[in-house]
Every structure is written in C-alpha cells, then in structure tokens.
Amino acid sequence: MSKDKDKSLIKNTISYRIIKNHNYSGNSEDLNLKFDALVSPDNNYVSILQSLDAIGIKKFPIPYVLSNCHNSLGAVGGTNNEDDHMYGIDNAKKYGGIFIPPYKAILHQFMREEMAGCGKMILGSDSHTRYGALGTMGFGEGGGEIVKQVLGQTYEIKMPKIIAIKLTGKPKKGIGPMDLALTIIGKAKENNILKNNILEFIGDGIKSLSMDFRMGTDVMTTESGALSSIWKTDEKTREYLELHGREDEYKKLEIEEKAYYDGFIEINLYELESMMALPFHPSNVVSIKEFNKNPRKYLEKVQKDIDEIKEDNEFKLIDKLDENGFKIDQALISGCAGGIFENISQARDILKGFTIRANSPPLGIHPASQPVFQDMVKTGVASDLMDSGVTIRPTICGPCFGVTDVPSTNQISIRHVIRNFRGREGNKLSSGQIVGTILMDARSIAATIRNNGYIIAATDLDVEYEEINQSYNINYYKEQVLNCYRKENFEVNIRKGPNITDWPEIPELKNNLILKVIGNYKEVTTDDLSPSADAVTFRSNPLKLAEFTMINKDKNFVEKSKKIKDDENLKNILKEISEKYNINKNDIGINGVLVGNNVGDGSSREQAASSQKILGIDTNIAGTFATKRYRSNLINWGILPIISKEFNILEEGDVLFIENVYNIIENSEDDFEVKIINKGNSIISNLGSMTEDEKEILKSGCLINYNRRKYAKI
C-alpha cells in the first residue's frame, strides 16, 4: 500500500479496476455503471415489474433473478404472497427472467452459489446485496435502479472513496464472521469513514479465513454504511467456485505493488473478541466479555431507547438479569448471514451432548439454501442438531424482518441475522408490543444456549471444531429453478391477483411548493417508513401499503398527511402567496414534508419513498440522509432530498414555502432558502450533487413518468 499519498495509485486497487470495466461514461469521476446481473426478492420485485409494465417493458436484457425468500409463507397475508409468486413466474417466462421457487434458496446464497464471479458487478433491490468475498462488487439499491438497468440505462454515481480493510493474523477458536463484522461496524460508527464508500479487504489475514467466514462477514458490510465491498481472491476462492461447478469464473484479484486508498483500517484477527450488538441498531456493539463485566451499565443505556418508544411500557431489561447473568428468551441462526454451512456446523460442535429442554430458550436454524441443508443432512450435522433439540426451519428470510419467529412481548431474542432495528422482529409498537434483538455470532448463540440461556462468549468454551469438507449438488438448481434468460415468450398471459394493483398516476412536481411539516423526528429508518412483518404482504398494493407508513413511529402520520390537501389554512396561504409573489395558483403545490436528523437508515426498499409519495409528501428535509440508496429512492419517486443543518428548528405544523423549485433543481449544489411562513424566518438548504437525469426525474414527478416520456419520444 502506498504511503506517498499519490492518488493516481488508486488505479491499482481491485475496486478501481472492476469499476473501470463497467463504466460507460468515459469519465473516471462521474460514473455510468452497467451491471452483469440483477436480483430482487419477492417483497419488492412486484413493484419493480409494475413500474416496468407502466413504462413498457420489452425484455430482460441481462440475467434478472426473481427470488421468493422473503414473502414465502402464504400464512402471512393469505393468498397475497402466492399471487405475487405467480405474477413473478409469469413475468420471468414472458420477459426472460430466472425464477427461484419459494423455500429453495435465500437470494444472496443463490447468487453466491450460482451467479457471483471474480470481476463481476451485481445490482440487487435488497440492501444486503454483497458478494465481495467472491470477487463480485454487489450493490443494494431501490427498485428504481433495477428498472433503469432493465431499460438499458446506467447507475449514475460519483466515484466513491475506497477504504482498505487490512486483515492480519488468525482468529481464535470460537470467533466467527459476525464478530469481525460487528467490529468493523463499531469502527464505522466511531469515525464514519465508511459511509457510501467501497470497502476493499486486503492483507495476509484473509488466507486464514474460510470462504463461509468471508461471505458471512461481507454480507454485513451493509450495516457499516458502505456502498459496496470487494475482497482479494486466492486459492480458497478458486476452490469454492470449482466446488460449485464454476471454476471458469475465477480470477486472481489483488492490489498492485503500490495502491492508494482514501482510508485505512487494520484489524488483527487474533485480537477479535466475541461480540454482540444491543438493541436497536447493529452499531450498538460491545464485546460479550465487557458486557458481562457490567451488564447493568449497557442495559440501562438501551432502556432509555425503550422508554422513548413507550413511556409506560413494562419491558424492563434489568428484569432479565439475575445472579447468573443476563438470560435471553429465544435464539435463531438464520438467513444470508447466519444460515451458512460453517456457522451451522460449528454451532453443532458446541451443542454436542447437550439437550435444549422444553422450558429453556429455543434455538431455530434456517439454512441459507436447500443445497446447504442437503450438506447438513449428508454430513450428519442436521441430525446432531435435532438430537440437541434444535429445530431446522424452512429456507426463508423470515426472522430477519419479522415474518416468522416473532418473540413474545417483552422478550429478548439473540440472532445471527443482519439487522436489529426496533419493530423489525414483527412486533407492533403501535399496539404496545415491544421486543429486543441482540445480534451475535452463531457460535456465541450456541454457547449461550448451552449455558441455559445466559449470555456467554463462544471463546469461553473449550470446543473442538470438526473440519468438514463441504459438498455441493451442482445439479440441484438445474431443474428446480426456472431459467428463461434469452428464452422469453411474449405469448405468456401474466396472472395478476386481486392484491396486485397498478401504481397510481403521479403528478409532475410543481415549480413552487407550500409544505406542511408532518413531524420532526430524531432518527427515521426505512423500517419506520415502510414497516416489516404483516405490512410487507401489501408491497404489491401501493395504496394499502401506504397506510402503514410510520405507524410504529407516529400513529397519526398517515392521517396528518391525508388532511393536508383539504387544509383550509393552507388554501388561504396559497392564495396569499399567489398574490404576493405573482405566481399562478396552478403552479403551486400543497404537500407534506417529513423532517428528521438522520433519515433513511436501513433497507433498500423503495416503498419507504413511494408510500410517502402516495400520501402527498413531496419533500424530505434532513440533517443527513443515512444512505445513498435512500436518497436515490427519494429522487426516483420525485421527492426532494433537502439537506439543512437548521432542520432542528422546524416543528410539526410549520408551513414552509419553496419558490422556483425547477431552478433550485437545475442548480442543485447551490444553497437556497426554505421560508417558514408561520414564523417569518427561513432555513438555508441544499439538494447536493445530481445528475441531469436525476434532475429530470424529480421534475417529472417520478421515474415512471420520466421514462414514459423518454420512450414516447423514441
């Protein structure tokens, strides 16, 4: 790595070389990227296909995988989920897609097993689209970016910074990928240098890590705020691809003798501790060792967050603490992060000879794919786990976002999953239900279960971990996954269940805006804006889904938003502004605005933006937007992404006025005034850098409108 600060040496990084091969702008700073493949889960592919239908889809020009791992259970939402699956399979047949039936594989595991390869780039409409350990740069974005790729458009972005994560040494026994991931996430919280940047994993320590360890760490880089990730490849990478029948996808990826990085983090793997992330964010990290020294200290900190949610709640974390330690109620090892073979097999090693009794905290495991489950059966891992009282569950993403395995009110669940936001487990905060999830590695979860539910680090146990040569059935998906790529059949009649409704007509953005503040919130996550659990069954019905917006954060949010259009006071203000500024009334819009400190942390779900649009919210004003993908979702749904350091002076009910919006958009990097009508003052704001296409999308009202016009002209 270069120490002479020669920025031109960034060209020697792995990231730069891959990006260069996928950039069509001819400019190394303003990127126009095209991807090698696309992937979407069933909780958002319907809305993407609906958007493409509204624009006028022709075919899928590159491999597009439609996975059915999120909304798999017909029990949640009745037949809605299966109707969505029928809609997906018919679109795959008609336009040349790849359709994974329910329970076969979690989308990210399928992409690892069958699609990722060295030097590739894959775009997914799931925030945890990460295949860096296999030499593929994965980007998780909203559905609008998938739409653009299908239409032959590009992913436009400024060249991100590249941050080196140098790994040295070798981890101790009992340390797993979640321990490394949470360590990185903790460091990201400290210095914020990873946000919207690319992580490049280098260093001799990588050779000591199995591919499962690398992949389990890599998928969690999303929670660091990073845009994407890439790892140097080696013989273990080649062996993994060979095992999966794709050795020809292997290339050796490594930095040149000297390379420049915009930031640098070095981690000695031997110094890693068993980690945990307390509710309600993956960045609330502490080592299990430190937690057990003084659990009351850490629990009191989380209790403050709980008390903010519901002042009269009965969820007292301290009640779970006794002379033996902190006792949990439920445990799960699941999904794209936890349900990997090595995690499961080493959890088996810890639990050998132990039985989980009926009155003890239960442990459930969801394998990441059926081939992983097959390997568990072949090697005896599944049988051993069942002997210990572990229940093996279907291959679904359910526990990760509250569609299955919802704990009882006031319970604590420890999970090797990807996220632990409040309300994500499926409980309904609006109904007074509340639970908490602690993120932990599969090994420490198994150790805690063996310790009768009292939290303990896997490194505290003396366990012999069996080395198992993994196998893979390369024929498994050949007949069980529908691959219609380049075999489109335009005669297919697409079935559309009653819950699948078209996008409503979205009006153009008005050139002048009167905005009423719905609320000013400290933190707003995508789980707040478009909740998980039962709400996801309505993601194919935009109008019904919008009714859930912010329900766990502000019960009255939807009602307040709907009343804006009929607000007589706002109509009078419109008349006054029209006369004062000599503006035609028809050129002034009356809409809502959501205000917050840090807005959009979490998922790539575009519904966090589209539901706001349906409710008449044309603007977000934030101290900062948590991720690039949320800001892109706002733009693609015609919502102004305004940044202002003075956001905190805005209060619920304030009436704002923005004049000459089109000019503001055209000069997006210039500061402008947002007038506070009822207070007689203003705040200085900014839209930030935008591409020409993004400017036109905003003015058009949404990406659908923009593309309808574009292709009508063609």
C-alpha positions in Angstrom: 0.0 0.0 0.0 1.3 3.4 -0.9 2.5 5.8 1.8 3.4 8.6 -0.6 -0.2 9.9 -1.0 0.0 9.5 -4.8 -3.7 9.5 -5.5 -3.1 8.2 -9.1 -2.2 4.9 -7.5 -5.9 4.3 -6.7 -5.9 2.8 -10.2 -4.0 -0.2 -8.7 -6.9 -1.1 -6.4 -9.2 -4.0 -7.1 -12.2 -1.8 -6.8 -11.0 0.8 -9.4 -10.2 -1.9 -12.0 -13.6 -3.5 -11.7 -15.4 -0.2 -11.8 -13.4 0.9 -14.9 -14.6 -2.3 -16.7 -18.2 -1.5 -16.0 -18.2 2.3 -16.5 -19.7 3.7 -19.7 -19.3 7.5 -19.0 -15.7 7.8 -20.3 -15.1 9.7 -17.0 -13.4 8.2 -14.0 -15.1 10.6 -11.6 -18.7 10.7 -12.9 -19.6 7.0 -13.3 -22.3 5.5 -15.5 -22.3 1.8 -14.5 -23.9 -1.2 -16.1 -24.1 -4.5 -14.2 -23.6 -8.1 -15.2 -26.8 -9.4 -13.4 -29.7 -8.2 -11.3 -31.6 -9.8 -8.4 -34.8 -9.0 -6.5 -36.7 -10.7 -3.7 -40.5 -11.2 -3.7 -41.2 -8.4 -1.2 -40.2 -5.9 -3.9 -40.0 -7.5 -7.3 -43.7 -7.0 -7.9 -43.4 -3.2 -7.6 -40.4 -3.2 -9.9 -42.3 -5.3 -12.5 -45.3 -3.0 -12.1 -43.0 0.0 -12.9 -41.6 -1.7 -15.9 -45.1 -2.5 -17.1 -46.2 1.1 -16.7 -43.2 2.2 -18.8 -43.5 -0.5 -21.4 -41.0 -3.4 -20.8 -39.6 -5.3 -23.8 -37.4 -8.0 -22.2 -34.8 -8.6 -19.5 -31.5 -7.8 -21.4 -29.3 -9.2 -18.7 -29.8 -12.1 -16.2 -32.5 -11.0 -13.7 -33.1 -13.3 -10.8 -36.5 -13.2 -9.1 -36.2 -14.8 -5.7 -39.0 -16.0 -3.4 -37.4 -16.0 0.0 -39.0 -13.0 1.8 -42.7 -13.4 1.4 -42.6 -17.2 1.2 -45.3 -18.0 3.8 -48.9 -18.0 2.5 -49.9 -17.8 6.2 -48.9 -14.1 6.3 -51.3 -12.2 4.1 -53.3 -15.2 3.0 -53.0 -15.9 -0.8 -51.4 -12.5 -1.4 -47.9 -13.9 -1.3 -48.6 -16.8 -3.7 -50.4 -14.4 -6.0 -47.2 -12.4 -6.1 -45.2 -15.5 -6.9 -47.5 -16.3 -9.8 -47.0 -12.8 -11.1 -43.3 -13.2 -10.8 -43.1 -16.6 -12.6 -45.2 -15.3 -15.5 -43.0 -12.2 -15.9 -39.9 -14.5 -15.9 -41.5 -16.6 -18.6 -42.6 -13.7 -20.7 -39.5 -11.4 -20.5 -36.7 -13.9 -19.9 -36.1 -13.9 -16.2 -34.7 -16.5 -13.7 -37.3 -17.6 -11.1 -36.3 -19.3 -7.8 -39.4 -21.0 -6.3 -40.2 -20.5 -2.6 -38.0 -22.4 0.0 -35.2 -23.2 -2.5 -32.7 -20.5 -1.5 -32.3 -17.1 0.0 -31.4 -14.8 -2.8 -27.9 -13.9 -1.6 -26.9 -17.5 -1.1 -28.2 -18.4 -4.6 -26.2 -15.6 -6.1 -23.1 -16.8 -4.2 -23.6 -20.4 -5.3 -24.7 -19.7 -8.9 -24.0 -16.2 -10.2 -21.2 -14.4 -8.5 -17.7 -14.5 -10.1 -14.4 -12.6 -10.0 -14.5 -9.2 -11.6 -18.3 -9.0 -11.9 -20.8 -6.4 -10.7 -24.3 -7.4 -9.5 -27.1 -5.0 -8.6 -29.9 -6.1 -6.2 -33.0 -4.5 -4.8 -32.1 -5.8 -1.3 -29.7 -3.7 0.8 -27.5 -6.8 1.6 -26.5 -7.5 -2.0 -22.9 -8.2 -1.1 -20.7 -10.8 -2.9 -17.3 -9.2 -2.4 -15.7 -12.3 -1.0 -16.2 -14.0 -4.4 -14.7 -11.1 -6.2 -18.0 -9.5 -7.2 -19.0 -6.0 -6.3 -22.6 -6.1 -5.1 -24.7 -3.0 -4.8 -28.0 -3.0 -2.9 -30.3 -0.3 -4.2 -34.0 0.6 -4.5 -36.2 -0.8 -7.3 -35.8 2.3 -9.4 -32.2 1.4 -10.1 -33.2 -2.1 -11.2 -35.7 -0.5 -13.6 -33.0 1.7 -15.1 -30.7 -1.3 -15.8 -33.6 -3.3 -17.4 -34.2 -0.3 -19.7 -30.5 -0.2 -20.7 -29.9 2.9 -18.6 -27.0 3.3 -16.2 -26.3 3.6 -12.4 -25.0 7.1 -12.1 -22.8 8.0 -9.2 -19.7 10.0 -8.3 -16.6 7.8 -7.9 -16.8 6.6 -4.3 -13.9 6.6 -1.9 -12.1 3.2 -1.5 -11.3 2.2 2.1 -8.8 -0.5 2.8 -9.7 -3.1 5.5 -6.4 -4.8 6.1 -6.7 -8.1 8.0 -3.7 -9.7 9.7 -3.3 -12.7 12.0 -5.7 -15.6 12.5 -8.9 -15.7 14.7 -9.0 -17.6 17.9 -11.3 -20.7 18.2 -14.9 -19.7 18.7 -14.6 -16.4 16.7 -17.0 -16.2 13.7 -17.9 -13.8 10.9 -20.4 -11.8 12.9 -17.6 -11.0 15.4 -15.5 -9.5 12.7 -18.4 -7.7 11.1 -19.6 -6.1 14.3 -16.0 -5.0 15.0 -15.9 -3.2 11.6 -19.4 -1.7 12.2 -18.3 -0.4 15.6 -15.2 1.2 14.0 -17.5 2.7 11.3 -19.6 4.3 14.0 -16.5 5.8 15.6 -15.2 7.6 12.5 -17.9 7.5 9.9 -15.3 7.0 7.1 -17.1 4.0 5.6 -20.5 5.7 4.7 -21.3 5.4 1.0 -17.8 4.1 0.3 -16.3 0.9 -1.0 -14.5 -1.5 1.4 -11.6 -3.4 -0.1 -10.4 -6.3 2.1 -6.7 -6.9 1.8 -3.9 -8.4 4.0 -2.4 -11.8 4.7 -5.0 -12.5 7.4 -7.6 -13.3 4.6 -5.8 -16.6 3.9 -6.7 -17.8 7.4 -10.4 -17.3 6.8 -12.7 -19.9 5.1 -15.0 -18.7 2.3 -18.0 -19.1 4.6 -16.3 -16.8 7.1 -15.5 -14.2 4.4 -19.0 -14.3 3.0 -20.6 -14.1 6.4 -18.6 -11.0 7.2 -19.1 -9.5 3.7 -22.9 -9.5 3.8 -22.8 -7.5 7.0 -20.8 -4.6 5.5 -24.1 -3.0 4.5 -24.6 -2.2 8.2 -21.3 -0.2 8.2 -22.9 2.2 5.8 -20.6 1.1 3.0 -21.8 1.3 -0.6 -20.1 -2.0 -1.7 -17.2 -4.3 -0.9 -14.6 -6.4 -2.5 -12.0 -8.9 -1.3 -8.7 -10.1 -2.7 -9.2 -13.6 -4.1 -7.0 -16.6 -3.6 -6.9 -20.4 -3.9 -9.8 -20.8 -1.5 -11.9 -18.6 -3.8 -11.0 -20.8 -6.7 -11.8 -23.9 -4.7 -15.2 -22.5 -3.8 -16.1 -21.7 -7.4 -14.7 -25.1 -8.5 -16.9 -26.9 -5.9 -19.9 -25.0 -7.3 -19.1 -26.0 -10.9 -17.9 -22.6 -11.9 -14.1 -22.6 -11.8 -14.0 -20.6 -15.0 -15.4 -17.7 -13.0 -12.2 -17.5 -11.0 -9.6 -14.7 -11.5 -6.9 -13.7 -9.1 -7.8 -10.2 -7.8 -5.2 -8.4 -5.8 -3.7 -4.9 -5.5 -0.6 -4.0 -7.4 2.7 -3.4 -5.5 1.5 0.0 -4.6 -2.0 1.3 -4.2 -3.6 4.4 -2.9 -6.6 4.2 -0.5 -8.8 7.1 0.8 -8.9 5.5 4.2 -7.4 2.6 6.1 -8.5 0.3 8.9 -6.2 -2.5 10.2 -7.6 -5.4 12.2 -5.6 -8.1 13.8 -7.9 -11.2 13.6 -6.3 -12.8 16.6 -7.4 -9.8 18.8 -11.1 -10.2 17.9 -13.5 -10.9 20.7 -16.9 -12.5 20.7 -19.2 -9.5 20.0 -22.8 -8.5 20.4 -24.9 -5.6 19.1 -27.6 -4.5 21.6 -31.0 -3.2 20.5 -31.8 -1.3 18.4 -29.0 -1.0 15.9 -26.1 -3.1 14.6 -23.7 -0.3 15.6 -24.6 -0.7 19.3 -21.6 -3.0 19.7 -19.8 -4.3 22.8 -17.8 -7.4 23.4 -19.6 -10.1 25.3 -16.7 -10.1 27.8 -17.2 -6.4 28.5 -21.0 -6.7 28.7 -20.8 -9.5 31.3 -18.5 -7.4 33.4 -21.2 -4.8 33.9 -24.4 -5.7 32.1 -26.5 -3.2 34.1 -24.5 -0.3 32.6 -25.3 -1.4 29.0 -28.9 -2.4 29.7 -29.7 1.0 31.3 -28.5 2.7 28.1 -30.8 0.5 25.9 -33.6 1.0 28.4 -33.6 4.8 27.6 -34.3 3.9 24.0 -37.1 1.6 25.1 -38.6 4.3 27.3 -38.6 6.8 24.5 -40.7 4.4 22.4 -43.3 3.8 25.1 -43.2 5.7 28.3 -45.5 3.3 30.2 -44.0 0.1 28.8 -43.4 -2.9 31.1 -40.3 -4.0 29.1 -37.6 -3.7 31.8 -34.3 -5.3 30.6 -33.0 -5.3 34.1 -35.6 -7.9 35.0 -33.8 -10.4 32.8 -30.6 -10.0 34.9 -30.0 -12.3 37.9 -27.1 -13.7 39.8 -26.2 -16.0 36.9 -26.1 -13.2 34.3 -28.4 -11.9 31.6 -30.9 -14.5 30.3 -32.4 -14.5 26.9 -35.7 -15.9 25.7 -35.2 -17.1 22.1 -32.3 -17.8 19.7 -32.1 -18.0 15.9 -29.3 -18.6 13.3 -30.8 -17.6 10.0 -30.6 -16.1 6.6 -27.9 -14.9 4.3 -25.6 -14.0 7.3 -26.3 -16.8 9.7 -27.6 -19.8 7.7 -24.2 -20.6 6.1 -22.9 -24.2 6.5 -19.8 -23.5 8.6 -21.9 -21.3 11.1 -24.3 -24.2 11.5 -21.8 -27.0 11.7 -19.8 -25.2 14.4 -22.9 -24.4 16.4 -23.5 -28.2 16.2 -20.0 -28.8 17.7 -20.8 -26.5 20.6 -24.1 -28.2 21.3 -22.9 -31.8 21.1 -24.1 -33.8 24.1 -26.4 -31.0 25.3 -30.2 -31.1 25.1 -32.4 -28.0 24.9 -35.3 -28.7 27.3 -38.9 -27.7 26.9 -38.7 -24.8 29.4 -35.4 -23.5 28.0 -34.9 -20.8 25.4 -35.4 -22.5 21.9 -32.9 -22.4 19.1 -34.1 -22.4 15.5 -31.9 -22.6 12.3 -32.9 -21.5 8.8 -30.3 -22.9 6.3 -29.5 -20.3 3.6 -30.3 -22.7 0.8 -31.5 -26.2 0.1 -28.0 -27.3 -1.0 -26.7 -26.1 2.4 -29.4 -28.2 4.0 -28.5 -31.2 1.9 -24.9 -30.9 3.0 -26.1 -30.7 6.7 -28.0 -33.9 6.1 -25.1 -35.7 4.3 -22.6 -34.8 7.0 -24.9 -35.6 9.9 -24.9 -32.0 11.1 -28.7 -31.8 10.8 -29.3 -35.0 12.8 -26.9 -34.0 15.6 -28.6 -30.6 15.9 -32.0 -32.2 16.1 -30.7 -34.6 18.8 -29.8 -31.4 20.8 -33.3 -30.1 20.4 -32.6 -27.5 17.7 -35.5 -27.1 15.2 -34.5 -26.8 11.5 -36.7 -24.3 9.7 -37.5 -23.6 6.1 -35.1 -21.7 3.8 -36.6 -18.2 4.1 -35.6 -14.8 5.3 -38.5 -14.7 7.8 -36.7 -14.0 11.1 -34.6 -11.2 9.6 -37.6 -8.9 9.2 -40.3 -10.3 11.4 -42.4 -12.5 9.1 -41.7 -15.6 11.2 -40.3 -16.3 14.7 -41.7 -13.2 16.4 -40.9 -13.3 20.1 -43.5 -12.7 22.8 -44.0 -9.2 24.1 -41.1 -8.1 26.3 -38.8 -10.9 25.2 -35.1 -10.8 24.2 -34.0 -12.7 21.1 -30.4 -13.4 20.2 -30.0 -13.8 16.4 -27.3 -14.3 13.8 -29.2 -12.2 11.3 -28.4 -8.9 9.6 -30.2 -6.2 11.5 -31.9 -5.5 14.8 -33.9 -2.3 14.3 -36.8 -1.7 16.7 -40.0 -3.3 15.5 -38.2 -5.3 12.9 -38.9 -8.6 14.6 -42.6 -8.3 13.7 -43.9 -6.9 17.0 -46.3 -4.0 16.7 -45.1 -1.0 18.6 -48.3 0.8 17.7 -50.2 -1.8 19.7 -47.9 -1.6 22.7 -45.9 -4.7 21.8 -42.1 -4.5 22.1 -39.2 -6.9 22.0 -35.5 -6.6 21.5 -33.0 -8.4 19.3 -29.3 -8.8 20.1 -27.1 -9.7 17.2 -24.5 -12.3 17.9 -22.4 -14.8 16.1 -23.8 -18.4 15.7 -21.0 -19.8 17.9 -21.8 -17.5 20.8 -25.5 -18.1 20.3 -24.9 -21.9 20.6 -22.7 -21.3 23.6 -25.4 -19.2 25.3 -28.0 -21.9 24.6 -25.6 -24.4 26.2 -25.2 -22.0 29.1 -29.0 -22.4 29.8 -29.8 -19.1 28.1 -27.3 -16.9 29.9 -25.2 -14.9 27.5 -21.7 -16.2 27.2 -18.9 -15.9 24.6 -18.0 -18.9 22.5 -14.4 -18.2 23.2 -15.1 -19.0 26.9 -15.8 -22.7 26.0 -13.2 -25.3 25.1 -14.6 -26.8 22.0 -13.0 -29.0 19.3 -14.4 -27.8 15.9 -14.7 -30.5 13.3 -13.2 -29.7 9.9 -15.8 -30.8 7.3 -15.2 -31.0 3.6 -18.3 -29.3 2.2 -20.1 -30.7 -0.8 -22.5 -29.1 -3.2 -25.1 -30.6 -5.5 -24.3 -28.8 -8.8 -27.4 -30.3 -10.3 -29.8 -29.1 -7.7 -31.0 -25.9 -9.3 -30.8 -27.1 -12.9 -34.4 -28.5 -13.0 -35.7 -26.7 -9.9 -35.1 -23.1 -10.9 -36.8 -21.7 -13.9 -34.2 -20.2 -16.2 -35.8 -18.3 -19.1 -32.9 -16.0 -19.8 -32.8 -15.4 -23.6 -35.9 -17.6 -23.8 -38.6 -15.0 -23.5 -42.1 -15.9 -24.6 -44.3 -12.9 -25.3 -47.4 -15.1 -25.6 -47.5 -15.7 -21.9 -50.5 -14.2 -20.1 -49.4 -12.7 -16.8 -51.7 -13.6 -13.9 -52.5 -10.8 -11.5 -54.0 -11.5 -8.1 -56.5 -9.0 -6.6 -53.9 -7.5 -4.2 -51.6 -6.6 -7.1 -52.6 -3.0 -8.1 -51.0 -0.7 -10.5 -49.1 2.4 -9.4 -51.5 5.4 -9.2 -50.9 8.3 -11.6 -48.2 10.5 -10.1 -48.4 14.2 -10.9 -45.5 16.4 -12.0 -43.6 18.3 -9.3 -45.0 21.8 -9.1 -42.5 24.7 -9.6 -43.5 26.2 -6.2 -44.3 24.3 -3.1 -46.2 25.0 0.1 -45.2 22.3 2.6 -46.7 21.4 6.0 -44.3 19.7 8.4 -45.8 16.3 9.4 -43.3 15.9 12.1 -39.6 16.4 13.1 -38.0 13.1 14.1 -34.7 12.3 15.7 -34.0 9.2 13.6 -36.1 7.7 10.8 -35.3 4.3 9.4 -36.7 2.5 6.4 -38.4 0.1 8.9 -40.2 3.2 10.3 -41.3 4.4 6.9 -42.3 1.0 5.5 -42.6 -1.5 8.4 -41.6 -5.1 8.2 -43.9 -8.0 9.3 -47.5 -8.1 8.2 -47.1 -4.8 6.2 -44.9 -6.5 3.6 -47.8 -8.5 2.3 -49.1 -5.3 0.8 -46.0 -4.3 -1.0 -47.7 -5.3 -4.3 -50.6 -2.9 -3.3 -49.1 0.6 -3.1 -52.3 2.3 -1.7 -52.7 -0.3 1.1 -49.1 -0.3 1.9 -49.1 3.5 2.3 -51.5 3.1 5.2 -48.7 1.6 7.3 -46.2 4.5 6.8 -44.5 5.5 10.1 -47.2 3.5 12.1 -44.7 2.4 14.7 -43.1 5.9 15.0 -46.1 8.2 14.7 -49.6 6.6 14.8 -51.1 9.8 13.3 -48.6 10.2 10.4 -50.9 8.9 7.7 -54.0 10.8 8.9 -52.0 14.0 9.2 -50.6 13.5 5.7 -54.0 12.9 4.2 -55.5 16.0 5.7 -53.1 18.4 4.1 -54.8 18.6 0.7 -58.1 19.7 2.4 -56.4 22.1 4.9 -58.3 25.4 4.6 -55.5 27.3 6.2 -53.1 26.1 3.5 -55.5 27.0 0.8 -55.7 30.6 2.2 -51.8 30.7 2.4 -51.8 29.5 -1.3 -54.0 32.5 -2.2 -51.8 34.9 -0.3 -48.5 33.6 -1.8 -50.0 33.6 -5.3 -50.8 37.3 -4.9 -47.6 38.3 -3.1 -45.2 36.5 -5.5 -47.4 36.9 -8.6 -47.5 33.2 -9.2 -50.3 31.3 -10.9 -52.2 29.2 -8.4 -51.9 26.2 -10.7 -48.2 26.4 -10.4 -48.2 26.0 -6.6 -48.4 22.6 -5.0 -49.6 21.9 -1.4 -47.8 18.9 0.1 -46.3 17.4 3.2 -42.7 17.3 4.4 -41.0 14.8 6.6 -38.2 16.2 8.7 -35.5 14.4 10.7 -32.0 14.3 11.8 -30.8 11.1 10.2 -33.3 9.8 7.7 -33.3 6.5 5.7 -31.0 4.2 7.6 -31.6 0.5 6.7 -33.1 -1.3 3.8 -33.0 -0.5 0.1 -36.8 -0.8 0.0 -38.1 1.8 -2.4 -41.5 1.7 -0.6 -40.0 3.8 2.1 -40.2 6.6 -0.5 -43.1 5.6 -2.7 -45.5 5.3 0.2 -44.6 8.9 1.2 -45.3 10.0 -2.4 -48.7 8.3 -2.4 -49.6 10.2 0.9 -48.7 13.5 -0.7 -45.2 14.0 0.7 -43.0 15.7 -1.9 -40.1 16.6 0.3 -37.8 15.3 3.0 -35.6 17.7 5.0 -32.8 16.1 6.9 -29.7 16.8 8.8 -28.3 13.9 6.8 -29.6 11.1 4.7 -28.2 7.8 6.1 -27.5 6.1 2.8 -27.1 6.8 -0.9 -29.8 4.2 -1.7 -32.4 6.0 0.3 -31.6 9.4 -1.3 -31.8 7.7 -4.7 -35.2 6.2 -3.8 -36.5 9.7 -3.0 -35.3 11.1 -6.3 -36.8 8.2 -8.3 -40.1 8.9 -6.6 -40.0 12.6 -7.2 -39.3 13.6 -3.6 -36.9 16.5 -3.0 -34.0 15.3 -0.8 -33.2 18.5 1.1 -30.3 18.8 3.4 -30.2 21.5 6.1 -28.1 22.0 9.2 -31.0 24.0 10.6 -33.6 21.3 10.3 -34.0 21.1 14.0 -35.8 24.5 14.2 -38.7 23.0 12.2 -41.7 21.9 14.2 -44.8 19.8 13.5 -47.4 22.1 11.8 -44.9 24.6 10.5 -45.8 25.8 7.0 -42.9 26.2 4.5 -42.6 27.8 1.1 -40.1 27.0 -1.6 -40.1 29.2 -4.7 -38.9 28.3 -8.2 -38.2 24.7 -7.4 -37.1 23.9 -11.0 -34.3 26.4 -10.8 -33.2 25.0 -7.5 -33.1 21.5 -9.0 -31.1 22.8 -12.0 -28.6 24.4 -9.6 -28.8 21.6 -7.1 -25.4 22.3 -5.4 -26.3 25.9 -4.7 -27.8 26.9 -1.3 -31.4 28.2 -1.3 -34.0 29.4 1.2 -36.9 27.5 2.6 -39.2 30.1 4.1 -41.1 29.3 7.3 -44.3 31.2 6.6 -45.8 31.0 10.1 -42.6 32.1 11.8 -41.4 34.7 9.4 -37.9 33.3 9.0 -36.1 30.7 6.9 -33.5 28.0 6.8 -30.6 27.6 4.4 -30.8 24.3 2.5 -29.1 22.4 -0.3 -30.0 19.5 -2.6 -26.5 18.3 -3.2 -25.0 16.9 -6.4 -27.4 15.5 -9.0 -27.0 14.1 -12.5 -29.0 15.6 -15.4 -31.3 12.5 -15.4 -32.0 12.8 -11.7 -33.0 16.4 -12.2 -35.4 15.5 -14.9 -36.8 12.6 -12.9 -37.6 15.0 -10.0 -39.3 17.5 -12.2 -41.3 14.7 -13.9 -42.7 13.6 -10.6 -41.1 10.1 -10.6 -39.0 7.7 -12.6 -42.1 6.1 -14.3 -43.2 9.5 -15.7 -39.7 10.3 -16.8 -39.3 7.0 -18.7 -42.8 7.2 -20.2 -41.8 10.5 -21.8 -38.4 9.3 -22.8 -39.6 6.2 -24.6 -42.6 8.0 -26.1 -40.1 10.3 -27.8 -38.1 7.4 -29.1 
